Amino acid sequence: MRNGINALAAAMFVFPLAAAGFCQAPDAEKTLKEILEGEKYLYGQAVKKNANTALKHFNAALKTLELGVLTEHLAGRIALGSGKAYVELKKHKEAADSLRPLASGLSERLFRWKGQVWGRGPAMEWSKALQKAREEIEAGKAAAGLEAEIRKIAESAAADQSSQHVAKAAAFLLGLLAESAGKHKEAADIFLPIAEEQSKFLDDQGKQRIDLDNKRIKTPANVEKTEVPPGELKGDYLASVNKGLDWLAKFQKEDGEWSETALEEMSKADPLPPGRVKAYANPITGALACMAFLRAGVKTDDSIRGKALAKGLAWAKDHQAGDGTVPAGAESWASV
């Protein structure tokens, strides 16, 4: 459980996240349901407060969660809820393990580790000292007196309105030191308020994203549509799709390849439409052609279109390299 929470929550700080309570991915609905149940029992909302039951729901939520840009915020909800439940149960080591990733995320966001020191006056020196202290802690070489030095920085920075980021970074390091010394209750107590602040930040950021999406001008380019398989189209639309499929079958090489080179070569006898622009590199053209047949409901049967689809799929399979490149050995087309 602890390793799962750490892995999930550690990834939360890479992307802008969706708001807590807003579940945009269908796969996360079950996860969110378990989280909401866990939070009811954790905070005693309309039910008797029960940390054990809450933890069971958070564990179930963790099992259903799949990482993704739209669901990573749920990992934070699980981490914070689990940490609070463990605190209630006086399982302080587990609590510290659950809360640490969120606390780390806040310090990363505010302090900007990795050699970037910022601030004015004493904050610059405090930042340099904390950078060095963190390196020592991570290397397992914390010198005697380091805790007292960090604590002094934390107290001094907390009294300086412009150095609050330094104070929170120092607090996070004190939590790490407490953990390494086996003082798990102290570590959990330090991590909890930091984790709560980071969780609120993620929620607020997500809500802002949703508000912006709701205010966007709705155009055909950004309104979600339910796709209708071309095979269900009627009249002129269906006729147009069928003509396009016949044209694709006509310009397929005998071995099943569709490519820009093949199209250019075969079109000498039957010119391509005026104004045609070369838009795709070779590896993607065949995939798009196969997709057109599949979306139209074509089956790999003995019909002209069915044979074209079967040959196209077989060509892609036979020419695919171990890393997925089609054709094998082709240069990347990402920059085309």
N, C-alpha and C positions, 0 to 999 in steps of 0.2 A: 504493500500500500504506500509506504513512505517513498520508495523509489519512484513509483508511478506518479505521485503528486509532484515530486521534484522535477521529473522529466517534463510533465505537462506544464507546470507553472513557470518553469525556467524559460520556456519558449514564448510566454505571453508577452514579453516586452519587446519583441521584434517588430510587430505589426500594430497599426492602429486597430483598436478592437471594438467590437460591437458592445452595446450597453447591456448591463445585467438586466435580465428580465425580458430582453428582446432576442428572440431566437429566430434567426433568419435562415437556418439550414434545417430542412426536414429531419435529417439524421440526428439532430441534437434535441428533438422534442422530448424524447424519453429521458435524456440526460437532465434537461431543465426540470422536468416533472419531479425527478428524484431530488434534485437540489432544493426545489421549493418545499418538498416534504421535509427534507432534512432541516431546512431553516425554520420551519414551523415548530419542530420539536426542540430545536436549539434555543429559539427565542421565546418559546411558550406562546405562540400566536394561536389562540383559540383551542389549543390543546395543552395538556400538561407537559411542562418542560422535561425533556428526557434526552440527555446527551448521548446515551448508548444507542437509542433509536435513531437520533439524528445522524450519528456516525455511520450506522448501517445504510442509511439513504445516501450519504456522501460516497461511501464505498461502492454502492450500486451505480451511482452516477459516474464514478470514475471508470467503471468497466464499460459503460456505454459510450463514453466520450471518444470521438475521433478528432484528432487535431486538424485544424484548418483555420483559415483567416476568420471565418464567421463564427467559430465555436471556441476559440482559445480563451475568450473571456470567461467561459464556464469553468475552465481549469482554475482560474483565480477564485471563483466562488467556492469551488470544492476545497481548494487549499486553505482559504480563510475559514470556511465553516468547519473543516476537519480540525484545524488548529485550535479553534475556540472550543470545540467539543472535547478535544484531548485536555485542554486546560481545565474544563469542568470536571473531567474524570481524574485530574491530577496526574495525567500521563505526560509529564513535562518534556521528556526527550522526544516523544512523538509530536508533541505540540510544536517544539522548536523546529523539528524537521519539516513540518508542514508550512510553517509561517516564514521560514528563512527565504524561500525563493521570492515571495512578494516583497519582503524587506530588502532583499538584494536589488529587486527591480526599482524600488524607490531611490536607493542610493545611486544606482547606475544612471537613472534619469536626471537626478538633481546634481550629482557631484561630477559626473563625466570622468570616470576613472581612465585608465590606459594612458597615463602621462599628461592628460590635459588638466592643468591647474588654472583656475580662474577666480576672480574676485579682486578686491582692492585692499591695500594696507595689510593688516595682520592675517587676513584670510588667505593671502598667497602663501605665507609661511606655514600656516596651519594645513593648507591643502598639500603642500610638499611633504610635510611630516606624516600626514595620513596616507599618502601614496606609499611612502616607504614602509609605514607600519603594516599596510595591507599586504605588501609583498612579503614581509617577514612572516605574517600570520599564515598566508597561503603556502609558504615554503616550510612551515612548521618550525620556524626558527625565531619565535617571539622572544625577545630578550627580556630579562628581568627589569621591571620598572616600566614596561611598555604600556601596561594597563593604566597606570597612574598618569602617564604622559597623555594618552588618548582621552582619559576622563577630564583632565585639565583643559584640553583643547575643546572638548564638548561643552564644558561649562562656560568657557570664555566666548565661544562662538554663539552659544544660545543667548548670551547677553547682548550680542551685536545683531541688530535687525537685518543687516545686509549679509550676514554669514550663517543664516539658518540652514542652508544646504550643507555647510561644513559640519554643523552640529548634528544633523541627521546622519551624515556619513560616519561621523565619529561614533554615534550611538550604535550603528550597524556593526562597526568593528568591535565595539565592546560586547555585543551579542555573540559574535564569532569567538572572541576570547573566552567568554563564559562557557560556550559550548565545548570548546577544546579542553577546558578545565573540568568538564563534567558537571558544571553548574547549570543544568538544563532548565530549572525553574526560572533562574535569573535570565537566561537566554530567551526563553519564551516570553517573559515579561517585557523584555526590551524589544523583541521582534513584533509583538502584537500591535502596538499603536502605529508602528511604521507600516506594517502589512495592511492595516485598516486604511491608512491614508492612501496607499498605492491602489488599493481596491476601489476606493471612492474615485480616484483619478481615472481609472480605467472605465468605470461606469459612466462618469460624466463625459468622457471623451466619446464613448460609444453613443450616448444620447445625442450629442452634438452632430455626429455623423448621420444618425437617423433623421434628425430635424432637417439637415441640409438636403438629404435625399428626398424628403417629403416636399421641400420647397422647390425642387428642380422643375423646370418646365418640361412637361411630358411631351415627348416627341416620339415618332415611330422608332427612332434609334435607341431610346432608353426605356421604353415601356415594355415590360415583360409580356410576351405573347405565348399562347399555347400553340405549339406547332401543329399544323394539319398535314399529314402525309400527302404528298402530291398525288398519290393514287386515289385519294378521296376527292380530288378536284373534278370539276365538271366543265363541259363546254369548251370554250376557247382556251381556258387555263390548262385543262388536261391535254388538249391538242398541242399546246405550246411545249409542255413538259415532254410529251412523247417525241416531238420533233427534235428537241434537244438531246434526248437519249439516243435517238437514231443517228444524230450527227456525231455523238461521242463514239458510238460503236463503229462508225465508218472510219474514224481516224485513230483507231487502235491498231497497233502493230500486231502481226500474227502471233508473236510470243506472249502477248498480253500486256505489253508495256504501253503506258500513256506518258508522254513526255513532251516538253517543248520542242526538243530536237526532232522527235518523231512527227509532231504536228507540222513543223516547218517543212520537213522533207516530203511528207505525204501530201501537203497542200499545194505542191507545185502543179499537180495535175488537176486539182480542184481547189482553187484559191479560197483562203479563209475570208470571212466577212470583212469589208472595208473598215478601217479604224481599229482593228484588233490590236490590243497592247499586250506585250509579253509581261505577265504579272507574277508568275510563280516559277520557282526553280524546279528542276526535274523531280526531286524526291517527293514533292507534295502533289504534283499534278495527278498522278495515278490515284492517290488516296482520295482526292476530291472527286474524280470521275467515279470511283467505286461508291463513294458516299451518295452521289446523285442517283445511281441505280438503286442502292439500298433504300434511300428515302422514298423512292417511287414505288417501293414494294416489289421490286424485281427479285425473282428467285433464280438460283443457279440451276436452271433447267436447260432443255434443248432448244429454247427459243433463241433468236438472234441476240436479244438483250441479255438473256440468261447466260448464254455462252460468253458474251463480252464480260459480264461481271465475274464469272468463274475464272476466266483467263486473267483478268486484272488482279483478283485476289491471289491467285496462284503465283503470278509474277512477283507481287510484293513479298509474299512469303518466301519464295525461293531466293530473292535477292536481298533479304534482310540480314544485316550483320548481327553479331552477338550483342552489340550495344544498342540495337534497335534501329540503326541507320538504314535507310532505304534510298538508293541502292547501296550495297556494302561498299565502303571506301569513298563514298561521296563526301565532298566538302560540306561544311555546315551551310544551310541556306538561310540562317537567321538574319543575316545582314542584307539579304537580297531585297 
